[in-house]
Amino acid sequence: MAATSTEGMAQTAEGTAVTAPLVYLKPMAGRPRSYTYEPPPGVPWRTGEDAAVPVAVRDLRPVARDVSLDTHGFALVPFTTSFARFEDAAAIKRDYYPEVTDFVRRATGAARVIAFDHNVRSSGVRGRAPSGVREPAKRVHADFTLASGPKRARAELEAAGEDPSRWLAGRYQLVNLWRPIVGPVRAMPLAMLDGRTIAAGDLVLTDLVHPNRTGEIYSLVHNAAHRWYYVPAMRADEAFLIKCYDSDPAAPVRLAPHGAFEDPRTPPDAPPRQSIEVRTLVLFGG
């Protein structure tokens, strides 16, 4: 791979890529921990050090038809909505969640889909705004682990009044629908990792501490074999389906890590990225 310009462009076997730093976890002893709220006095917000590693992030568009949840752990899909009240969490749950669940059900062929959580993000925010809008997640991560995925699935089924033993006997997945609220996205686009390029030692169990519980995610350490993709100038009528967990141990890819990054080609006057991700539990039947 040879650079073709001084503006972060590179040429790969698949075509054009941008060379940009992705934020990995530096190898460390022990288990990292991160707080989602202000921790007790004297306790750091997070343990572990970041490692910003320049990597080639490939343009997904030329190969998008060959990329799927099953083969790579993510997919680029068309998605349109007339919903516009993304500042209203109650309206999102009432009106936007049904659109998402219907779309994900049709896209995956599932028997049932339950939307259970969402994040609205803006690159114009640092941390979390009083409105609840969060900054983009810049550290490379996977939302669930092979242990926390089943726990979350069970909890959401119980919250929905469903019998977990019925649904969890069959295959199920945790899948995010991520899309821009306003396009095209120029600032802080989302990079997706081809799940086939993950080695077991790349995934680092990480505690995510909430006010009322401690969750578990994966951080990632760098591996030169990792193959990254993004969608340049992603539009509001495009979305990523992101596999965060798959109960099938024989699935080619069980999860797809991801993270926002600074595209060196972003114009200085580019508007902040605005996006929404909805987490869903995808049930294929008992």
Secondary structure as UniProt FT lines:
FT   STRAND          2..3
FT   STRAND          9..12
FT   TURN            13..14
FT   STRAND          15..25
FT   STRAND          33..35
FT   TURN            41..42
FT   STRAND          50..59
FT   HELIX           61..66
FT   TURN            69..72
FT   STRAND          74..78
FT   TURN            86..87
FT   HELIX           89..91
FT   HELIX           92..96
FT   HELIX           97..108
FT   STRAND          112..122
FT   TURN            123..124
FT   TURN            130..131
FT   STRAND          141..142
FT   TURN            146..147
FT   HELIX           148..159
FT   TURN            160..161
FT   HELIX           164..167
FT   TURN            168..169
FT   STRAND          172..180
FT   STRAND          190..193
FT   HELIX           195..197
FT   HELIX           200..202
FT   STRAND          203..209
FT   STRAND          214..220
FT   TURN            224..225
FT   STRAND          228..230
FT   TURN            232..233
FT   TURN            236..237
FT   STRAND          238..246
FT   TURN            249..250
FT   STRAND          258..260
FT   TURN            264..265
FT   TURN            268..269
FT   STRAND          274..283
//
